């Protein structure tokens, strides 16, 4: 009986198609097995059946390979694995079929004509890391999606195999704050959507959220279309858009509704700084936050006290302080802290979720942390620069170097601030890290060489973001690999409502993946970065942890330090409103926050007479939004406690002052003795 079973098993092996040969032998040594092999996304990928006939490489009547052939292929595969074991730190991209075309000499981004990038990948031997768990498994990618996760996967032939042994397989980074092609004083920032997204991919970021900045008087919808046109033609990776509200006007609600319902935008930013240019009043912020809450979107805020900054800038210029140090001196930490507290207060009153961009100081971070502990729905976003460097460089003797650090809010000159912010990030008081990448060349910065208020604001960071966070948080033991994934991708995807399409390694999710080598190091330098600027604010920083392979839309775009990107391949990712991660608490509070008056009888007691002035009249919504000049007309008020009798017309004695009634005790001529008229 046992002999018969062995013969049947042997026959079944001989009947296997060619593309099942040597399955499971590509990994150099057996992996450790941990609990849990699959991370499924419900409803994201229903049909997992492979059409084997269409994938068969030979004709139907051809003879299947013999068992000896299978054994030979298996030994060949093991030999290749042993040959590559000497360079384990760098994953190898080895096709299962014909050899891949090499990149062209001198142009890392371009491929030889006729070289085809396979849309099928098998990632073997890596440790998959999500925000909530880590486990060892292989990943099969096809058509830009993750189709299978597990061990000993059944996959078709002719696919490329990425050896990720000894490394981490994580979701691609999501940079929630970039400003590519930012218009400033007739200029645009040095990195456009092509150069900026190319730098992002080089650093392990596979999706960005860029800010649309409408110029003065421009319609929000028009600005959105302009950004889409630029990004669609140049972006190398997927992207989405925030909208900046640069001017309040009466039709703002209609524009926001159109962007939310028709354009896939669910986040809008208001400015509390830049007086007489972009700054919103508190009343306007309250109105905007109320509209955003009704639409189910996210309110973002650039938090600084613009009035104080404006006065400080004038004072410093009067003192003839014109260099980059004037920028940080006119933006003390307190103006950011106060504005963050005020923004949180206004958002809480409007019951609107708030996202504070560019958290740069200890005080601002503390305000956010305290508000979160009280249950306020608020999120804080430190940036690469606030975590990776400090503001001592504003006093550099080299003007160009000092100017490269100019951004708002400024990088804190306190050298202990980066460590403090990374601590709050690690414990969950801050949730997301952006780069606020808005780089300008030295010549562009030099527009403000005689007046620091004219220096274009912005720093680099889109390429360095992932490695800086790993170095400052993971390498120091403040957070683990799962928390790293949370702050670099997953939390952003949840807040802005494109999770689990992005931000997770799971069946059905987009195949935006990075293979991360935690032991490799990189030294940041302007000589090697992919940005079009001469200075890098992280110059000389040594970072542990770098991406060795980056996969975007299911295709390898970075391998062995070489980029394979094409402009215009990035897709716009629309976002729906009312993200559960944000709005579950908001909806619950709406139900609990219903206001009811106290039933009581009418008051019929005495009322003191007052003169009603304009200040005593409650402002209407219109007066809050656009207060009109001049005296407010007060409607006549009738006092029922006064007599309604009056003499009509003018009287002869109107010129005589009125006297109060007096009782005559002793009238002139004595008292009368008349007691009767009879």
C-alpha positions in Angstrom: 0.0 0.0 0.0 2.8 2.4 1.0 4.6 1.6 -2.2 1.6 2.4 -4.3 1.2 5.8 -2.6 4.9 6.6 -3.3 4.3 5.8 -7.0 1.2 8.0 -7.1 3.1 10.9 -5.4 6.0 10.4 -7.9 3.6 10.5 -10.8 1.9 13.7 -9.6 5.3 15.4 -9.4 6.2 14.4 -12.9 2.9 15.9 -14.1 3.6 19.3 -12.6 3.9 22.2 -15.2 7.3 23.8 -15.7 6.6 26.9 -13.8 6.1 25.0 -10.5 9.7 23.7 -10.6 11.9 24.3 -7.6 9.2 26.1 -5.6 10.4 27.3 -2.2 14.1 26.7 -2.9 15.0 30.3 -3.7 15.4 31.4 -0.1 19.0 30.8 1.2 17.9 29.2 4.4 14.7 28.2 6.2 12.9 31.2 7.7 11.6 31.4 11.2 7.9 30.8 11.4 5.7 33.0 13.4 2.0 33.1 14.0 -0.1 34.6 11.3 0.6 34.4 7.6 -2.1 36.5 5.9 -3.3 40.1 6.2 -6.4 40.2 4.1 -8.3 43.4 3.2 -12.0 42.5 3.1 -13.5 42.9 -0.4 -10.3 44.3 -1.9 -9.4 41.3 -4.0 -12.0 38.7 -4.6 -10.8 36.5 -7.5 -7.5 34.8 -6.6 -7.8 32.1 -9.3 -4.9 31.9 -11.8 -5.6 31.0 -15.4 -2.9 28.4 -15.7 -3.6 27.5 -19.3 -3.0 31.1 -20.4 0.2 31.2 -18.4 1.6 27.9 -19.7 4.9 28.6 -21.5 4.9 25.5 -23.9 2.3 24.0 -26.2 -0.4 21.8 -24.7 0.8 18.6 -26.4 4.4 19.1 -25.3 5.8 16.6 -22.8 6.0 17.7 -19.1 9.5 17.9 -17.6 10.9 14.8 -16.1 11.7 14.5 -12.4 15.4 14.6 -13.1 14.9 18.0 -14.9 13.0 19.3 -11.8 15.9 18.2 -9.6 18.5 19.8 -11.8 16.6 23.1 -11.8 16.2 22.9 -8.0 20.0 22.4 -7.6 20.7 25.3 -10.0 18.5 27.5 -8.0 20.3 26.6 -4.8 23.6 27.2 -6.4 22.5 30.7 -7.5 21.3 31.3 -3.9 24.7 30.2 -2.5 26.6 32.4 -5.0 24.6 35.5 -3.9 24.9 34.8 -0.2 28.1 36.9 0.0 26.2 40.2 -0.4 23.1 39.7 1.7 22.8 43.4 2.7 21.5 44.3 -0.8 18.5 42.5 -2.2 19.0 40.9 -5.6 16.4 41.3 -8.3 16.6 38.0 -10.2 14.1 37.1 -12.8 12.8 33.5 -12.9 12.6 33.7 -16.7 14.9 35.5 -19.1 17.5 37.9 -17.6 16.4 41.5 -17.0 17.7 44.3 -19.2 20.4 46.3 -17.5 20.0 50.0 -17.0 21.7 52.2 -19.6 25.1 53.7 -18.9 25.1 57.1 -17.3 21.3 57.5 -17.1 20.0 55.6 -14.1 16.4 56.7 -14.6 16.1 55.3 -18.2 16.0 51.8 -19.5 17.3 50.4 -22.8 14.8 50.6 -25.6 12.9 47.3 -25.7 13.6 46.5 -22.0 10.4 45.6 -20.3 9.7 45.9 -16.6 7.7 43.0 -15.4 4.5 43.8 -13.5 4.9 40.4 -11.7 7.2 40.2 -8.7 7.9 37.7 -6.0 9.4 39.1 -2.8 11.0 36.3 -0.9 12.5 35.9 2.6 11.7 39.2 4.1 10.0 40.2 7.4 6.8 41.9 6.6 6.2 44.9 8.9 2.8 46.6 9.4 1.8 49.1 12.1 0.3 46.4 14.2 2.3 43.2 13.5 5.4 41.7 12.0 5.8 38.3 10.4 7.8 36.3 7.9 6.2 35.6 4.5 6.6 36.0 0.8 4.6 38.5 -1.3 3.4 38.0 -4.9 2.6 41.2 -6.8 0.8 41.5 -10.1 -0.9 44.4 -11.9 0.2 46.8 -9.3 -1.5 45.0 -6.5 -0.5 42.6 -3.7 -2.2 39.4 -4.8 -0.8 36.8 -2.3 1.0 36.8 1.0 2.2 33.6 2.6 4.8 30.8 2.3 5.4 28.4 -0.6 3.2 30.5 -2.8 1.9 29.1 -6.1 2.9 31.7 -8.7 3.3 31.7 -12.5 6.6 31.5 -14.3 8.5 34.3 -15.9 8.4 36.6 -12.9 11.1 38.5 -11.2 12.2 37.5 -7.7 13.4 40.0 -5.2 15.5 38.4 -2.4 14.7 40.3 0.8 16.4 37.9 3.2 17.5 39.6 6.4 15.6 42.8 5.7 12.2 44.4 6.3 9.4 44.7 3.8 7.2 47.7 4.7 4.6 49.9 3.1 6.1 52.7 1.0 6.3 56.0 2.9 3.6 58.6 2.6 4.8 62.2 2.8 1.7 64.2 3.9 3.2 67.7 3.4 5.1 68.8 0.3 5.1 72.0 -1.7 6.4 71.3 -5.2 6.4 74.0 -7.8 5.4 76.5 -5.1 4.8 80.0 -6.5 6.6 82.8 -4.5 7.1 86.3 -5.8 6.9 85.3 -9.4 9.3 82.3 -8.8 8.6 78.6 -8.3 10.4 76.3 -5.9 13.4 74.5 -7.3 11.9 71.0 -7.3 9.0 70.5 -9.6 6.8 67.4 -9.5 9.2 65.3 -11.5 12.3 66.2 -9.5 10.5 66.1 -6.2 8.8 62.8 -6.6 12.0 61.3 -8.0 13.8 62.4 -4.7 10.9 60.9 -2.7 11.2 57.5 -4.4 15.0 57.6 -3.8 14.3 57.9 0.0 11.6 55.3 0.2 8.5 57.5 -0.2 5.9 56.2 -2.7 3.1 58.8 -2.3 3.0 62.5 -1.5 0.2 64.9 -0.6 1.0 68.3 -2.1 -0.5 71.6 -1.1 -2.4 73.6 -3.7 -1.6 77.3 -3.2 -4.0 79.6 -5.0 -2.4 82.9 -5.9 -4.1 86.1 -4.8 -7.7 86.3 -6.0 -7.6 82.9 -7.8 -10.5 80.5 -7.6 -9.8 77.3 -5.6 -11.2 75.1 -8.3 -9.0 76.8 -10.9 -5.9 76.4 -8.8 -6.8 72.7 -8.2 -6.9 72.1 -12.0 -3.6 73.8 -12.5 -1.9 71.6 -9.9 -3.5 68.5 -11.4 -2.2 69.4 -14.9 1.3 69.9 -13.6 1.4 66.8 -11.4 -0.3 64.4 -14.0 2.4 65.2 -16.5 5.4 65.1 -14.2 4.9 63.0 -11.1 6.8 59.7 -10.8 4.7 58.4 -7.9 1.1 58.5 -6.7 -0.1 61.8 -5.2 -3.0 63.5 -3.7 -3.8 67.2 -2.9 -4.6 69.5 0.0 -6.1 72.9 -0.7 -4.9 76.1 0.9 -7.5 78.7 1.6 -5.6 81.9 0.9 -8.6 84.3 0.8 -12.0 84.4 2.5 -15.0 85.3 0.4 -18.7 84.7 0.5 -18.7 81.9 -2.1 -16.1 79.8 -0.3 -18.6 77.2 0.9 -19.7 76.4 -2.7 -16.1 76.0 -3.8 -15.3 73.7 -0.9 -18.4 71.6 -1.6 -17.4 71.2 -5.2 -13.8 70.1 -4.3 -15.1 67.6 -1.8 -17.9 66.1 -3.9 -16.4 66.2 -7.4 -12.6 66.4 -7.0 -11.7 63.9 -4.3 -10.2 66.5 -1.9 -10.9 66.1 1.9 -8.4 68.5 3.6 -8.1 72.3 3.6 -5.5 74.5 5.2 -6.0 78.0 6.8 -3.3 80.4 7.8 -3.0 82.3 11.1 0.1 84.1 9.9 1.2 86.4 7.0 -0.8 89.4 8.0 -2.6 91.3 5.3 -1.8 88.5 2.9 -3.1 85.1 4.0 -4.1 85.5 7.6 -7.6 84.5 8.7 -9.4 86.1 11.6 -10.7 84.0 14.4 -14.3 84.5 13.3 -13.4 83.4 9.7 -11.6 80.3 11.1 -14.7 79.4 13.1 -16.9 79.7 10.0 -14.5 77.7 7.8 -14.1 75.0 10.5 -17.9 74.7 10.7 -18.2 74.3 6.9 -15.4 71.7 6.9 -17.1 69.7 9.7 -20.4 69.7 7.8 -18.5 68.4 4.7 -16.7 65.7 6.6 -13.2 67.0 5.7 -10.1 67.7 7.7 -9.2 71.2 8.8 -5.5 72.0 8.7 -3.8 75.1 10.2 -0.5 76.9 9.8 -0.3 78.1 13.4 1.5 81.3 14.2 0.4 84.7 15.6 0.7 86.8 12.5 0.0 90.2 14.3 3.0 89.7 16.7 5.3 88.5 13.9 4.4 91.6 11.8 5.3 93.9 14.7 8.5 92.0 15.5 9.7 92.1 11.9 9.2 95.9 11.8 11.1 96.3 15.1 14.1 94.2 13.9 14.3 95.9 10.5 14.4 99.3 12.4 17.3 97.9 14.4 19.0 97.1 11.0 18.9 93.4 11.5 18.4 92.1 8.0 20.0 88.7 7.9 18.4 85.2 8.3 18.8 85.5 12.1 16.1 88.1 12.0 13.6 85.5 10.8 13.9 83.3 13.9 14.1 86.3 16.2 10.8 87.6 14.8 9.1 84.2 15.2 9.6 83.4 18.9 8.4 80.0 20.1 5.5 81.7 22.0 3.8 82.9 18.8 3.5 79.3 17.6 2.4 78.0 21.0 -0.3 80.6 21.4 -1.6 80.1 17.9 -1.8 76.3 18.3 -3.8 76.8 21.5 -6.1 79.2 19.9 -6.7 77.0 16.8 -7.5 74.0 19.0 -9.9 76.1 21.0 -11.7 77.3 17.9 -11.8 73.8 16.3 -13.2 72.4 19.6 -16.0 74.9 19.6 -16.8 74.1 16.0 -16.5 70.4 16.8 -14.2 70.0 13.8 -11.1 67.7 13.6 -7.9 69.7 13.5 -4.5 68.8 11.9 -1.7 71.1 12.9 1.0 71.3 10.3 4.7 71.9 10.9 5.0 71.4 14.7 8.4 73.0 15.3 8.7 73.8 19.0 8.3 72.2 22.4 5.5 74.5 23.5 3.4 73.8 20.4 3.9 70.1 20.8 2.9 70.2 24.5 -0.3 72.0 23.7 -1.3 69.4 21.2 -0.3 66.6 23.6 -2.4 68.1 26.4 -5.4 68.6 24.2 -5.3 65.0 23.0 -5.2 63.8 26.6 -8.4 65.8 27.2 -10.1 64.0 24.3 -9.8 66.7 21.6 -9.6 65.4 18.0 -6.3 67.0 17.0 -3.3 65.7 15.2 0.2 67.0 15.1 2.7 66.9 12.3 6.4 67.5 13.0 8.6 67.7 9.9 11.9 66.2 8.9 13.7 69.5 9.7 12.3 69.8 13.2 13.3 66.2 14.0 16.7 66.1 12.2 18.4 69.5 12.9 18.2 72.7 14.9 18.1 76.4 14.3 21.6 77.3 15.5 22.5 77.6 11.8 20.6 80.8 11.5 23.6 82.5 13.0 26.1 81.0 10.5 28.6 83.4 9.0 27.8 81.9 5.6 24.7 83.8 4.5 23.6 81.2 1.9 23.8 78.4 4.5 21.8 80.4 7.0 19.2 81.3 4.4 18.8 77.6 3.5 17.2 77.0 6.9 14.6 79.8 6.7 11.1 78.3 7.0 8.0 79.1 9.0 7.5 78.3 11.8 11.3 78.5 12.1 13.5 75.5 13.1 13.9 75.9 16.9 17.4 77.2 17.9 17.0 75.1 21.1 19.3 72.0 20.4 17.2 69.8 22.7 14.0 70.3 20.6 14.6 67.5 18.1 15.0 64.9 20.9 11.9 66.2 22.7 9.7 66.0 19.5 10.9 62.5 18.7 9.9 61.5 22.2 6.4 62.8 21.8 6.2 61.2 18.3 7.3 57.8 19.8 4.6 57.9 22.5 1.8 58.9 20.2 1.2 62.5 21.2 2.3 63.5 17.7 1.1 61.2 14.9 2.5 61.9 11.4 5.8 63.1 10.0 5.9 65.2 6.8 8.8 66.9 5.1 7.3 70.3 4.2 9.7 70.0 1.2 9.8 73.4 -0.5 13.4 73.9 -1.7 14.8 77.1 -3.2 18.2 77.7 -4.8 20.7 80.1 -3.3 20.0 82.6 -6.0 16.2 82.4 -5.2 16.9 82.8 -1.5 19.1 85.8 -2.3 16.1 87.8 -3.2 16.0 88.6 0.5 19.7 89.3 1.0 19.0 92.8 2.3 15.7 92.0 4.0 15.0 88.7 5.8 11.3 89.0 5.3 11.8 88.6 1.6 13.7 85.3 1.8 11.6 82.5 0.2 10.6 80.1 3.0 11.2 76.4 2.8 13.7 73.6 3.3 14.4 70.2 1.8 13.5 66.8 3.4 11.4 64.7 1.0 14.3 62.3 0.3 15.8 62.2 3.8 12.5 61.9 5.8 12.4 58.1 6.2 16.1 57.7 7.1 16.1 60.6 9.6 13.1 59.2 11.4 14.7 55.7 11.6 17.9 57.2 12.9 16.3 59.5 15.5 13.6 57.2 16.7 14.2 53.5 15.9 18.0 53.4 16.1 17.9 55.2 19.5 15.3 52.7 20.8 12.4 55.2 21.2 10.1 53.3 18.8 10.0 49.9 17.2 9.6 49.0 13.5 5.8 48.9 13.8 5.6 52.4 15.2 8.0 53.5 12.4 5.5 52.3 9.8 2.7 54.0 11.7 4.2 57.5 11.7 5.7 57.3 8.1 2.7 55.9 6.3 -0.2 54.1 8.1 -1.4 57.0 10.3 -1.4 59.4 7.3 -3.4 56.9 5.2 -6.0 56.5 8.0 -6.4 60.3 8.7 -6.8 61.2 5.1 -8.9 58.2 4.2 -7.0 56.1 1.7 -6.3 53.2 4.0 -5.9 50.2 3.4 -5.2 51.0 -0.2 -2.0 52.6 1.0 -0.1 52.3 4.3 -0.4 48.5 4.7 1.1 45.3 3.3 -2.0 43.2 2.7 -3.8 41.3 0.0 -5.5 43.8 -2.3 -3.5 46.8 -1.2 -1.4 48.8 -3.8 2.0 47.3 -4.3 3.8 50.4 -3.0 6.5 48.6 -1.0 10.0 49.2 0.3 12.7 46.7 1.3 14.5 48.3 4.2 18.0 47.5 5.4 18.2 48.6 9.1 22.0 47.9 9.2 23.0 49.9 6.1 24.1 53.5 6.6 24.0 56.7 4.5 25.6 60.1 4.9 23.4 62.9 3.8 25.1 65.3 1.4 24.1 67.9 -1.1 26.5 66.3 -3.6 24.5 63.1 -3.8 20.9 64.1 -3.1 18.3 64.3 -5.8 17.1 67.9 -5.1 18.0 70.9 -7.3 19.5 73.0 -4.5 23.0 73.6 -3.4 22.5 73.2 0.4 21.1 70.3 2.4 20.0 71.2 5.9 21.0 67.7 7.1 24.5 67.9 5.6 26.8 65.4 7.1 24.2 63.5 9.1 24.8 59.8 9.3 21.7 57.7 9.2 21.2 54.0 9.9 18.5 52.4 7.9 18.0 52.9 4.1 15.8 51.6 1.4 17.6 49.1 -0.8 14.6 48.3 -3.1 11.6 50.6 -3.7 8.5 49.3 -5.5 5.9 51.7 -6.8 2.7 50.6 -8.5 4.2 47.1 -8.6 7.3 48.0 -10.5 10.9 48.3 -9.1 11.9 51.9 -9.3 15.0 51.8 -7.1 17.6 49.0 -6.9 21.2 49.0 -5.9 21.1 52.8 -5.7 19.9 53.2 -9.3 16.6 54.9 -10.1 14.3 53.7 -12.8 11.6 56.4 -13.0 9.4 57.9 -15.7 7.7 61.3 -15.3 4.0 61.3 -15.7 3.4 57.8 -14.3 2.1 59.0 -11.0 -1.7 58.7 -10.4 -4.0 61.1 -8.5 -5.5 59.3 -5.5 -9.0 60.7 -4.7 -10.1 60.7 -1.0 -13.5 60.3 0.4 -15.0 62.3 3.3 -15.8 61.3 6.9 -12.8 59.0 7.5 -13.7 56.7 10.4 -10.4 57.1 12.0 -11.2 60.8 12.6 -15.0 61.2 12.5 -16.2 58.4 14.8 -15.6 60.7 17.8 -16.9 63.8 16.0 -20.2 62.1 15.2 -20.6 60.8 18.8 -20.0 64.3 20.1 -22.5 65.8 17.7 -25.2 63.5 19.2 -24.2 64.4 22.8 -23.7 68.1 22.2 -27.4 69.0 21.5 -28.3 72.2 23.4 -31.7 72.6 25.0 -32.9 75.7 26.8 -34.2 75.6 30.4 -38.0 75.8 30.6 -39.1 78.6 32.9 -41.9 81.2 33.2 -41.8 84.7 31.9 -40.0 87.3 34.0 -42.4 90.1 35.0 -40.3 92.0 37.6 -38.6 95.4 37.3 -36.1 96.1 34.5 -33.5 98.8 34.8 -33.4 101.5 32.2 -30.3 101.4 29.9 -29.2 103.1 26.8 -28.7 100.4 24.1 -25.4 100.9 22.2 -24.0 99.1 19.1 -21.7 97.0 21.3 -24.7 95.5 23.2 -26.2 94.1 20.0 -25.2 90.5 19.3 -23.3 90.2 16.1 -24.9 88.4 13.2 -23.1 85.7 11.2 -22.6 88.2 8.4 -21.0 90.7 10.8 -18.6 88.0 12.0 -17.5 87.2 8.5 -17.2 90.7 7.1 -17.8 93.4 9.7 -19.0 96.5 7.9 -17.9 100.0 8.9 -20.1 102.7 10.4 -22.6 102.7 13.2 -24.9 99.7 13.5 -28.6 100.7 13.5 -30.4 99.8 16.7 -34.0 98.9 16.4 -36.4 100.8 18.7 -37.2 99.0 22.0 -40.4 99.6 23.9 -40.3 99.7 27.7 -43.7 98.6 29.0 -42.9 99.9 32.5 -43.0 103.5 31.2 -46.2 105.4 30.5 -47.5 105.5 26.9 -49.1 108.9 27.3 -47.4 111.9 25.6 -48.4 115.3 24.5 -48.3 115.6 20.8 -46.9 118.7 19.1 -44.8 121.4 20.6 -45.8 123.2 23.8 -45.5 126.8 24.8 -43.3 126.0 27.8 -41.0 123.5 26.2 -38.1 125.9 26.8 -38.6 125.9 30.5 -36.7 123.1 32.4 -39.0 120.6 34.0 -39.1 120.4 37.8 -40.1 117.5 39.9 -43.4 117.7 41.8 -43.2 119.3 45.3 -45.6 119.4 48.2 -46.3 122.9 49.3 -46.1 123.1 53.2 -46.7 126.9 53.7 -47.9 128.7 50.6 -47.6 132.5 50.3 -50.5 134.3 51.9 -51.1 131.6 54.5 -53.3 128.6 54.5 -56.9 128.8 53.3 -59.7 128.4 55.8 -62.2 127.4 53.3 -63.8 124.2 54.2 -66.9 124.4 52.1 -68.1 125.8 48.8 -71.7 126.3 50.0 
